[in-house]
Amino acid sequence: MKPLHLLIDLAVSGYVALFDAEGNLLTHGKNPEGAKGEHAEALVREQLEESGAHAGDIASLSVGIGPGSFTGVRVGVALAQGLAFPDSLPIYPFSSLEALLCKVPEQETGLAVLPAHGGLAYMRSNIDGWELVESLESVRRRAFNHAHVVLPAPPTEPWPGPQMHVLSEGYPFEAVRRMALQRSPIFDGIVKPNYKLPSAAESKRLGSESDFELGSNA
């Protein structure tokens, strides 16, 4: 078996893919509906079995470091570290918001949006590259400055203005791999998650507002 590249992004629902040394997509999978990060290890095993490979065939990894689901990010990063550390395999960390932007056509403006808690949303524009945490109302206003908006799942209310893309209708595995491999690799197995906000449980303890619905299936 040729060296494989494993992609893990659990910040939204949970996506895993295997690529061969030439960058061809071999297999890919998604966490079952309602499942959290705890299913990720089994999902990786399923992709390895489907491609007739073993964990020892993995030569490099890319992993979404958030923001997004607190549990998903934590589990995804830990899984990548656990697989990479014994053989000092390179890990290419990437922003989960930037992964969403891979659905936007090249040379066109796009805004990636992920639901947070406390009435907030994570967002990233491909115009300036900044990642922000803002209110849903503010995010909607910013959307009018973009030709495309990418959400994890269909919104509960229509967003007038830009063209809408939904991650649950197809994860851009090949584009995310290409984007991730442009980042600097980590060889010591230590990847820092980009949570941006405390977990929902911690925020609730601190007295945050209730979550809003943005079509999230994370």
Disulfide bonds with the S-S distance in Angstrom:
none
